[in-house]
Amino acid sequence: MNTGVVIVTYNRLELLKECIQCVLSQTVPFSKIVIVDNCSTDGTKEYLAGYENDERFDIVYEPENLGGSGGFYEAIREVNKYTLDWVLIIDDDAMISKDYIEILTDFAEKHPEVNACSGVVSTKGTIVAMHRRRVGNSLLFLETNVPLEEYKKEYFKCDLGTFCGLLVRHDILKKAGLPKKEYFIWYDDTEYCLRLRQYGGIYNVNAAVLNHKTALPMDEKNIFVKTNWKSYYGYRNRYDTAKTHFSWLTALIVRLQFVVLIGYSRLMTLKKSTREKGRFNVRMFKAALRDGAKGRLGKNPEFLP
C-alpha cells in the first residue's frame, strides 16, 4: 500500500523538525512526503534543502504566505501528481505516533467501505474533541463535538474533522477536489469534510493518536474575549460554507446569528473593561458578515497579524 503525507509549514522550524521525524519514524513508511513552505523566514527553507535530494520528498516553496488554506490547496494539488492509495493531511505541529498510519490503514483494509479516517487529537495529554465533530442540525448548521465517551470505543463515525491527522483515500481526495484557497485560514477543513460526507464521512479510529503541539483551546463560553484577527476568517468562511452546502434558510439563520453577535459586542463597549474588545468585535463581525454575504474571500488587509 502506497501512502503519502502533506504538511504545511510557516515559521515553526523546531516543530517542523519534530513533525518530519515522526513522519519518517512510521512503522509503515510513507511513499511520498509533500511539504509546502508558506514563505517562512526562520531558516525553514535552508533546513528543508537538506531533504531535496531524497526522492521521498517533494518540497514546494511559496513566494508568499498563502495561509493554511492556500498551503493545503497547493499541497494537495502537488500530491495528486503521484499514484497513491491514501494521503494523510497534517500541519507542522501534528506529531503522529509511530504506528499512526499502520493502525489507520489496517482499519481501512478491514472496512473497505471506509474512504476517510482519522485518529485522536491530544494536546498535553488531553483529548481535544473539537477536531472531530458532527452536524447535529443541518437547518441551523449546528456543529457538535463528538462526546468523549465515544473515544472509549474502537472507533466512531463523524461528519467533520480538521486537517490534523485526516487520512483520505487518494481517489476520493481527487474526486472531492482541492480545498478553498480563498479562505486563507480556518474553516477550509470543515468545508472540505462536508464534501467528503457524500463519500461516507469520517471514521475515527481511537487507537491511532497524535500529539497536537499547541495550546489547549480556551473555554468556548469566552468567545467574545478570545477573538483576534483570525476570528474574522473563521466567521466569514463559516457563512460562506453555509451558503455553499446548506439551504438559503440556513444561510439566513447564520446571518441572524451575526446580528446577535454584533449586538452583544455593542453591549461590551458600554463597560470600560471590555470597551476596546467590544469595538474590535463589532468591526470584525460586521466585516465578516459583509464579506461573507458578498462572497468576498481571500486575505483581508484589515485582519492580518
Backbone torsions as a table, in degrees:
resi	resn	phi	psi	omega
1	MET	NA	127.4	179.6
2	ASN	-95.9	123.2	179.3
3	THR	-120.7	148.6	176.0
4	GLY	-127.6	163.7	177.2
5	VAL	-137.3	141.3	173.4
6	VAL	-116.4	135.8	-178.6
7	ILE	-129.9	131.3	174.7
8	VAL	-109.9	132.0	-176.9
9	THR	-134.9	149.6	175.3
10	TYR	-155.2	109.3	172.7
11	ASN	53.6	40.6	175.6
12	ARG	-137.5	61.5	-171.2
13	LEU	-57.9	-46.0	-176.9
14	GLU	-65.1	-39.0	175.8
15	LEU	-65.1	-42.9	-179.9
16	LEU	-59.7	-42.2	178.9
17	LYS	-57.5	-46.8	-179.7
18	GLU	-66.7	-40.5	179.0
19	CYS	-59.9	-45.0	-179.7
20	ILE	-64.6	-39.5	178.3
21	GLN	-63.3	-38.3	175.9
22	CYS	-63.9	-40.1	179.0
23	VAL	-64.4	-42.0	-178.1
24	LEU	-75.7	-14.7	-176.7
25	SER	-95.6	8.1	-177.0
26	GLN	-64.1	140.6	177.1
27	THR	-67.4	-25.3	169.9
28	VAL	-113.7	104.9	-172.5
29	PRO	-66.1	148.4	173.3
30	PHE	-76.6	142.2	175.3
31	SER	-81.5	-32.9	-177.6
32	LYS	-141.7	135.1	-179.7
33	ILE	-123.1	108.2	-179.7
34	VAL	-102.1	125.3	179.1
35	ILE	-123.1	128.3	175.0
36	VAL	-108.4	118.3	175.9
37	ASP	-95.2	115.8	-175.1
38	ASN	-82.3	51.7	177.6
39	CYS	63.2	48.8	178.6
40	SER	-66.7	153.5	-179.4
41	THR	-124.2	16.5	-173.4
42	ASP	-111.2	19.7	-178.9
43	GLY	95.1	3.6	-179.6
44	THR	-60.7	-44.4	-177.9
45	LYS	-60.4	-43.4	-179.8
46	GLU	-65.5	-38.5	178.0
47	TYR	-65.5	-45.8	-178.4
48	LEU	-66.2	-23.9	178.4
49	ALA	-58.6	-26.0	178.6
50	GLY	-68.5	-15.1	179.3
51	TYR	-104.1	-0.6	-173.1
52	GLU	-65.3	-24.7	179.1
53	ASN	-92.3	0.1	176.3
54	ASP	-86.5	117.5	-173.6
55	GLU	-64.5	-16.0	176.8
56	ARG	-72.8	-23.9	-172.6
57	PHE	-96.2	141.6	171.2
58	ASP	-131.9	108.6	-173.2
59	ILE	-110.5	128.7	-179.3
60	VAL	-114.4	125.3	178.2
61	TYR	-105.5	116.6	-179.5
62	GLU	-86.5	143.0	-179.9
63	PRO	-76.0	-11.3	176.9
64	GLU	-149.9	165.2	178.1
65	ASN	-77.2	111.6	-179.0
66	LEU	-89.5	1.0	-174.8
67	GLY	76.0	171.7	179.2
68	GLY	-60.6	-40.1	-177.3
69	SER	-64.2	-47.9	178.0
70	GLY	-65.5	-36.5	178.6
71	GLY	-63.7	-44.0	179.3
72	PHE	-70.7	-32.4	173.6
73	TYR	-57.4	-50.1	-179.0
74	GLU	-68.1	-38.1	-177.9
75	ALA	-66.3	-44.0	-179.0
76	ILE	-72.0	-36.0	174.9
77	ARG	-60.7	-39.6	-179.7
78	GLU	-69.5	-44.1	-177.0
79	VAL	-68.0	-23.2	179.2
80	ASN	-69.0	-8.3	176.1
81	LYS	-73.9	-17.1	-173.7
82	TYR	-105.1	162.1	176.8
83	THR	-98.8	108.6	-175.7
84	LEU	-134.4	162.5	175.5
85	ASP	-93.2	-42.4	-177.4
86	TRP	-138.3	149.8	178.0
87	VAL	-130.5	127.8	177.0
88	LEU	-96.3	138.0	-179.9
89	ILE	-115.9	122.0	179.3
90	ILE	-146.1	157.9	168.3
91	ASP	-88.6	174.5	-179.1
92	ASP	-73.8	-8.2	179.6
93	ASP	-103.8	13.1	178.8
94	ALA	-100.9	112.6	-178.0
95	MET	-102.8	98.2	-176.7
96	ILE	-76.6	139.7	176.1
97	SER	-63.2	156.6	-171.6
98	LYS	-63.6	-21.1	-179.9
99	ASP	-106.6	16.4	-175.4
100	TYR	-57.6	-52.3	-177.6
101	ILE	-70.8	-36.7	178.4
102	GLU	-60.3	-45.2	-179.1
103	ILE	-63.9	-46.3	-176.5
104	LEU	-68.9	-41.9	-179.4
105	THR	-71.5	-33.7	174.3
106	ASP	-62.2	-43.0	178.6
107	PHE	-62.4	-43.2	-179.0
108	ALA	-64.4	-36.8	178.7
109	GLU	-66.3	-34.7	179.5
110	LYS	-79.7	-18.6	-179.1
111	HIS	-128.2	80.7	-174.7
112	PRO	-62.5	-13.3	177.8
113	GLU	-77.3	-10.6	-176.5
114	VAL	-79.6	127.5	177.2
115	ASN	-112.8	-14.9	177.8
116	ALA	-151.6	138.4	178.9
117	CYS	-147.1	167.9	-175.9
118	SER	-152.1	175.6	177.6
119	GLY	-121.3	-174.2	-178.2
120	VAL	-82.9	131.1	176.2
121	VAL	-96.9	121.5	-178.3
122	SER	-124.8	138.2	175.6
123	THR	-126.5	121.2	-178.8
124	LYS	53.7	39.0	177.2
125	GLY	80.2	4.1	-178.9
126	THR	-112.3	130.3	176.7
127	ILE	-66.3	130.2	178.4
128	VAL	-103.5	98.2	-170.2
129	ALA	-69.6	-20.7	-177.2
130	MET	-62.9	-15.9	-179.1
131	HIS	-77.3	-15.3	179.8
132	ARG	-132.0	113.1	-170.1
133	ARG	-134.4	167.4	175.9
134	ARG	-127.7	154.1	172.3
135	VAL	-90.1	102.5	-175.6
136	GLY	-76.9	-28.7	-179.0
137	ASN	-147.7	111.4	-175.5
138	SER	-68.5	-34.8	-179.5
139	LEU	-63.1	-43.8	-179.0
140	LEU	-88.3	-5.0	-173.5
141	PHE	50.9	53.2	-176.1
142	LEU	-90.6	115.7	179.0
143	GLU	-99.0	131.2	178.7
144	THR	-127.7	138.3	175.9
145	ASN	-66.8	142.8	173.5
146	VAL	-64.1	128.6	-177.5
147	PRO	-57.6	146.2	-178.1
148	LEU	-61.6	-26.2	179.5
149	GLU	-59.6	-31.5	-176.7
150	GLU	-74.1	-15.2	177.1
151	TYR	-74.2	-8.0	176.8
152	LYS	-85.4	-11.4	178.5
153	LYS	-80.6	173.8	174.8
154	GLU	-66.1	-41.8	179.0
155	TYR	-160.3	165.5	171.7
156	PHE	-143.7	163.6	180.0
157	LYS	-107.0	141.7	178.1
158	CYS	-141.7	168.8	-178.2
159	ASP	-94.7	-35.9	-170.8
160	LEU	-126.7	142.6	175.3
161	GLY	-148.6	154.6	174.6
162	THR	-81.5	172.3	175.8
163	PHE	-79.4	22.7	178.7
164	CYS	-95.3	83.3	177.6
165	GLY	89.2	29.1	179.7
166	LEU	-90.8	124.1	179.7
167	LEU	-109.7	125.4	-175.4
168	VAL	-126.8	137.4	174.9
169	ARG	-59.6	134.0	-168.5
170	HIS	-64.2	-37.0	179.3
171	ASP	-66.8	-32.7	177.0
172	ILE	-72.2	-38.1	177.2
173	LEU	-58.2	-41.4	179.1
174	LYS	-67.6	-39.7	179.6
175	LYS	-66.0	-38.1	-178.6
176	ALA	-70.0	-22.0	178.7
177	GLY	89.2	-169.2	-177.0
178	LEU	-95.1	150.7	176.2
179	PRO	-59.7	160.5	178.5
180	LYS	-77.5	100.0	-179.4
181	LYS	-64.8	-22.7	-178.8
182	GLU	-68.1	-14.3	178.4
183	TYR	-71.1	-21.4	-178.9
184	PHE	68.4	-68.7	172.7
185	ILE	-142.8	155.8	172.5
186	TRP	67.9	133.6	172.8
187	TYR	79.9	-4.3	176.5
188	ASP	-64.4	-36.1	-179.9
189	ASP	-71.8	-37.8	177.1
190	THR	-62.7	-47.2	179.1
191	GLU	-60.5	-38.9	-178.8
192	TYR	-67.9	-40.3	-179.7
193	CYS	-66.8	-29.4	174.6
194	LEU	-64.9	-29.7	172.9
195	ARG	-70.0	-38.9	-178.2
196	LEU	-68.6	-19.8	-179.3
197	ARG	-57.9	-33.3	-179.0
198	GLN	-70.4	-11.9	177.9
199	TYR	-107.4	15.7	172.6
200	GLY	113.6	-0.3	178.1
201	GLY	76.3	-164.3	-173.2
202	ILE	-119.8	135.0	175.3
203	TYR	-105.5	119.3	178.6
204	ASN	-94.1	120.3	-177.9
205	VAL	-99.7	114.6	-166.7
206	ASN	-77.2	-10.4	175.7
207	ALA	-80.4	-18.5	177.9
208	ALA	-89.7	125.7	-173.6
209	VAL	-131.9	142.8	171.0
210	LEU	-130.5	149.1	178.5
211	ASN	-97.9	111.3	179.3
212	HIS	-88.7	106.3	-173.3
213	LYS	-83.7	79.6	178.8
214	THR	-148.8	179.2	177.9
215	ALA	-76.4	148.1	174.1
216	LEU	-64.3	140.4	-179.9
217	PRO	-62.6	146.6	177.4
218	MET	-74.2	162.4	177.0
219	ASP	-55.4	127.5	-177.6
220	GLU	-60.9	-19.6	179.4
221	LYS	-68.4	-15.2	-177.3
222	ASN	-100.2	28.6	-174.6
223	ILE	-59.2	-31.1	-177.9
224	PHE	-76.8	-19.8	-179.3
225	VAL	-91.4	-34.3	-173.9
226	LYS	-92.1	6.8	179.4
227	THR	-63.3	147.8	175.0
228	ASN	-149.8	-167.0	-175.7
229	TRP	-60.7	-31.8	179.8
230	LYS	-66.7	-28.3	-177.2
231	SER	-58.8	-33.9	177.8
232	TYR	-54.1	-47.1	-177.3
233	TYR	-68.5	-38.3	178.9
234	GLY	-61.0	-48.4	-178.8
235	TYR	-71.0	-42.9	178.5
236	ARG	-60.7	-46.3	-176.4
237	ASN	-70.0	-32.3	176.1
238	ARG	-64.1	-40.8	177.9
239	TYR	-62.4	-43.7	178.8
240	ASP	-63.4	-38.9	178.3
241	THR	-64.0	-40.8	178.3
242	ALA	-60.7	-43.1	179.3
243	LYS	-65.7	-35.0	-175.2
244	THR	-76.8	-40.0	-168.9
245	HIS	-110.3	-11.2	-177.2
246	PHE	-126.5	-172.9	-173.7
247	SER	-80.9	169.6	176.3
248	TRP	-62.1	-30.1	179.6
249	LEU	-69.0	-39.1	176.6
250	THR	-62.4	-43.0	178.0
251	ALA	-61.2	-38.2	178.4
252	LEU	-65.4	-41.8	179.2
253	ILE	-62.9	-42.4	177.7
254	VAL	-62.9	-38.6	177.2
255	ARG	-61.1	-41.9	178.7
256	LEU	-65.5	-32.5	176.1
257	GLN	-61.2	-36.8	177.2
258	PHE	-62.4	-39.9	179.5
259	VAL	-59.3	-41.9	177.9
260	VAL	-65.5	-43.7	-179.4
261	LEU	-62.1	-41.8	179.1
262	ILE	-67.1	-41.5	178.9
263	GLY	-61.3	-44.1	179.4
264	TYR	-65.5	-38.2	179.9
265	SER	-65.2	-34.4	176.3
266	ARG	-63.9	-36.6	177.6
267	LEU	-64.8	-32.4	179.2
268	MET	-63.9	-29.7	-178.5
269	THR	-70.7	-12.4	-178.9
270	LEU	-78.6	-19.2	179.3
271	LYS	-104.1	135.5	-177.6
272	LYS	-59.8	-39.8	-175.7
273	SER	-66.6	-24.3	-177.9
274	THR	-120.2	11.5	-173.9
275	ARG	-61.6	-49.1	-177.1
276	GLU	-65.9	-42.4	178.0
277	LYS	-64.2	-39.3	177.9
278	GLY	-62.5	-42.6	178.6
279	ARG	-63.3	-42.9	177.4
280	PHE	-61.2	-45.3	-178.1
281	ASN	-62.0	-41.2	178.3
282	VAL	-59.6	-47.3	-179.5
283	ARG	-64.1	-42.5	-177.6
284	MET	-67.2	-48.5	-178.8
285	PHE	-64.6	-39.6	179.1
286	LYS	-64.8	-40.6	178.6
287	ALA	-66.9	-41.7	179.2
288	ALA	-64.0	-41.2	178.1
289	LEU	-65.1	-47.6	-178.5
290	ARG	-61.2	-49.0	-175.9
291	ASP	-72.7	-35.4	176.7
292	GLY	-64.5	-40.4	-180.0
293	ALA	-65.4	-37.4	-177.6
294	LYS	-88.3	-3.6	-177.3
295	GLY	68.7	26.9	-179.4
296	ARG	-90.1	99.2	-174.4
297	LEU	-107.7	-161.0	-178.1
298	GLY	82.3	-171.0	178.7
299	LYS	-68.2	141.6	172.3
300	ASN	-115.7	115.6	-175.8
301	PRO	-60.2	-18.9	177.4
302	GLU	-74.4	-19.9	-174.8
303	PHE	-130.1	78.7	177.1
304	LEU	-138.9	154.9	-178.8
305	PRO	-65.3	NA	NA
